[in-house]
Amino acid sequence: MLDLAQEEHTGLRFTGEKLQHADLSEAVLRGCVFEQCDLSGADLTSAVLEGCALLGCRLERARLGFSRWSDCKTTGTTFLRCELRPMTVEGGDWSYATFRGADLRGVSLAGVRLAEADFGDADLRTCDLTGADLSHARLRGVRLQGADLRGADLSGCEVDLVDWAGVRIDVETAVLLARSRGADVG
C-alpha cells in the first residue's frame, strides 16, 4: 500500500497502478501525475494538490474531505461514492470527470472547467459554480437549489431536465432557459 501521508512530494508519476487504500492524508503533492490508476479507498483527507493530474483514474469510496485542489486536472476520472466535502477546488480542468450521484453540496467549483462532466443525480445544492465551464455537461437529475451559476457556460446542456427553482442565474442563462422552453426572446 502506498503511504505518502503527511509528506511533501514533487513530480511523482504513477501509470496504470493499483493504488487502492493509498494513504495520502495531509500530504502536499506538487506536479504529481496519476494516469489510469485505481485509487479506490484512498485517503486524501486534508491533502493539498497543486498542479497535479489524475487522468482517467478511478476513485471509489475515496475520502477527499478537507482536501485542497489548486490548478489540477482530473480529466476522465471517476469519483464514485466518494467523500467529497468539504473540499476546495481552485481552477483547473475537471472535464469528462464523472460525479454521478456525488454529494458536492456547498463545494466551490467557481471558474473550474467541467466540460462534458457527468453530474447525473448529483447533489450540487448551494454550490458556487460562477464562471464554471459546464458546456455539454450531463445534468439529468442534478439538485441545484441554492447554487450560483452566474456566468457559467451551459451551452449544449439539456437545461430542460433540471429543476431551476432557487438557482441563482444571470440574464444570459435566463434567456437560454426561456429559449429551451420555446420562448421567442427578442
BABA-227425 format. One record per residue (C-alpha): residue number from 1; x, y, z. Coordinates in steps of 0.2 Angstrom, whole numbers. Example, Ala and Ser with C-alpha at 12.3 -4.5 7.8 and 13.67 -1.06 7.14 Angstrom:
BEGIN
@nr 1 u 62 v -22 w 39
@nr 2 u 68 v -5 w 36
***
This chain:
BEGIN
@nr 1 u 0 v 0 w 0
@nr 2 u 6 v 17 w -5
@nr 3 u 9 v 28 w 10
@nr 4 u 13 v 46 w 7
@nr 5 u 4 v 53 w 22
@nr 6 u 10 v 70 w 30
@nr 7 u 24 v 71 w 17
@nr 8 u 28 v 83 w 3
@nr 9 u 31 v 76 w -14
@nr 10 u 35 v 85 w -31
@nr 11 u 34 v 77 w -48
@nr 12 u 29 v 59 w -44
@nr 13 u 22 v 49 w -58
@nr 14 u 11 v 33 w -57
@nr 15 u 4 v 25 w -73
@nr 16 u -8 v 11 w -73
@nr 17 u -5 v 6 w -55
@nr 18 u -17 v -1 w -42
@nr 19 u -16 v 11 w -28
@nr 20 u -31 v 5 w -18
@nr 21 u -32 v 12 w 0
@nr 22 u -16 v 23 w -3
@nr 23 u -14 v 35 w 12
@nr 24 u -11 v 52 w 5
@nr 25 u -19 v 61 w 20
@nr 26 u -11 v 78 w 24
@nr 27 u 1 v 75 w 10
@nr 28 u 7 v 90 w -1
@nr 29 u 8 v 85 w -19
@nr 30 u 15 v 97 w -32
@nr 31 u 15 v 92 w -51
@nr 32 u 12 v 74 w -47
@nr 33 u 3 v 63 w -61
@nr 34 u -8 v 48 w -58
@nr 35 u -13 v 41 w -75
@nr 36 u -26 v 27 w -77
@nr 37 u -23 v 22 w -59
@nr 38 u -36 v 14 w -47
@nr 39 u -36 v 25 w -31
@nr 40 u -52 v 16 w -24
@nr 41 u -52 v 18 w -5
@nr 42 u -38 v 30 w -5
@nr 43 u -37 v 43 w 9
@nr 44 u -34 v 61 w 3
@nr 45 u -41 v 69 w 19
@nr 46 u -33 v 86 w 21
@nr 47 u -21 v 83 w 6
@nr 48 u -15 v 98 w -4
@nr 49 u -13 v 95 w -23
@nr 50 u -5 v 109 w -33
@nr 51 u -4 v 107 w -52
@nr 52 u -7 v 88 w -51
@nr 53 u -16 v 77 w -64
@nr 54 u -27 v 62 w -61
@nr 55 u -30 v 57 w -79
@nr 56 u -43 v 43 w -82
@nr 57 u -42 v 37 w -64
@nr 58 u -55 v 28 w -53
@nr 59 u -58 v 34 w -36
@nr 60 u -72 v 23 w -27
@nr 61 u -76 v 26 w -9
@nr 62 u -61 v 38 w -8
@nr 63 u -60 v 51 w 6
@nr 64 u -56 v 69 w 0
@nr 65 u -64 v 79 w 14
@nr 66 u -54 v 95 w 18
@nr 67 u -43 v 92 w 3
@nr 68 u -37 v 107 w -7
@nr 69 u -35 v 106 w -26
@nr 70 u -26 v 120 w -35
@nr 71 u -25 v 121 w -54
@nr 72 u -27 v 102 w -55
@nr 73 u -33 v 91 w -70
@nr 74 u -44 v 76 w -67
@nr 75 u -49 v 73 w -85
@nr 76 u -59 v 57 w -87
@nr 77 u -58 v 52 w -69
@nr 78 u -72 v 44 w -60
@nr 79 u -77 v 49 w -42
@nr 80 u -89 v 35 w -36
@nr 81 u -97 v 35 w -19
@nr 82 u -83 v 47 w -13
@nr 83 u -82 v 58 w 2
@nr 84 u -80 v 75 w -7
@nr 85 u -85 v 88 w 5
@nr 86 u -79 v 99 w 12
@nr 87 u -66 v 102 w -1
@nr 88 u -58 v 117 w -10
@nr 89 u -56 v 117 w -29
@nr 90 u -47 v 132 w -36
@nr 91 u -47 v 132 w -55
@nr 92 u -41 v 118 w -66
@nr 93 u -48 v 106 w -79
@nr 94 u -60 v 93 w -72
@nr 95 u -68 v 89 w -90
@nr 96 u -75 v 72 w -93
@nr 97 u -75 v 68 w -75
@nr 98 u -89 v 58 w -68
@nr 99 u -98 v 63 w -52
@nr 100 u -114 v 53 w -54
@nr 101 u -124 v 53 w -38
@nr 102 u -110 v 63 w -29
@nr 103 u -113 v 74 w -14
@nr 104 u -105 v 91 w -18
@nr 105 u -116 v 102 w -8
@nr 106 u -108 v 119 w -4
@nr 107 u -92 v 115 w -13
@nr 108 u -85 v 129 w -24
@nr 109 u -81 v 125 w -42
@nr 110 u -81 v 143 w -47
@nr 111 u -71 v 145 w -63
@nr 112 u -67 v 127 w -65
@nr 113 u -68 v 118 w -82
@nr 114 u -81 v 105 w -81
@nr 115 u -84 v 102 w -99
@nr 116 u -94 v 86 w -103
@nr 117 u -93 v 81 w -84
@nr 118 u -107 v 69 w -79
@nr 119 u -116 v 76 w -64
@nr 120 u -131 v 64 w -66
@nr 121 u -141 v 63 w -50
@nr 122 u -128 v 73 w -40
@nr 123 u -132 v 85 w -26
@nr 124 u -125 v 102 w -30
@nr 125 u -136 v 112 w -19
@nr 126 u -128 v 128 w -13
@nr 127 u -113 v 125 w -24
@nr 128 u -103 v 140 w -31
@nr 129 u -102 v 137 w -50
@nr 130 u -99 v 155 w -55
@nr 131 u -90 v 156 w -71
@nr 132 u -88 v 137 w -72
@nr 133 u -87 v 129 w -90
@nr 134 u -101 v 116 w -89
@nr 135 u -103 v 115 w -108
@nr 136 u -111 v 99 w -113
@nr 137 u -111 v 93 w -95
@nr 138 u -124 v 80 w -91
@nr 139 u -136 v 87 w -78
@nr 140 u -150 v 74 w -78
@nr 141 u -157 v 73 w -60
@nr 142 u -145 v 85 w -53
@nr 143 u -151 v 95 w -37
@nr 144 u -146 v 114 w -39
@nr 145 u -156 v 123 w -26
@nr 146 u -146 v 137 w -19
@nr 147 u -132 v 135 w -32
@nr 148 u -125 v 150 w -40
@nr 149 u -122 v 148 w -59
@nr 150 u -120 v 166 w -64
@nr 151 u -108 v 167 w -79
@nr 152 u -107 v 148 w -81
@nr 153 u -106 v 141 w -98
@nr 154 u -121 v 129 w -100
@nr 155 u -120 v 128 w -119
@nr 156 u -125 v 111 w -125
@nr 157 u -133 v 106 w -108
@nr 158 u -150 v 98 w -108
@nr 159 u -156 v 113 w -97
@nr 160 u -174 v 107 w -98
@nr 161 u -170 v 92 w -87
@nr 162 u -165 v 102 w -72
@nr 163 u -176 v 110 w -59
@nr 164 u -171 v 128 w -59
@nr 165 u -181 v 133 w -43
@nr 166 u -170 v 143 w -31
@nr 167 u -154 v 143 w -43
@nr 168 u -145 v 160 w -45
@nr 169 u -143 v 164 w -63
@nr 170 u -138 v 178 w -74
@nr 171 u -148 v 186 w -89
@nr 172 u -139 v 175 w -102
@nr 173 u -144 v 159 w -93
@nr 174 u -162 v 165 w -91
@nr 175 u -163 v 168 w -110
@nr 176 u -156 v 151 w -113
@nr 177 u -169 v 143 w -102
@nr 178 u -183 v 153 w -110
@nr 179 u -177 v 148 w -127
@nr 180 u -176 v 129 w -122
@nr 181 u -195 v 131 w -117
@nr 182 u -199 v 138 w -134
@nr 183 u -200 v 156 w -130
@nr 184 u -196 v 169 w -143
@nr 185 u -183 v 180 w -134
@nr 186 u -180 v 196 w -143
***
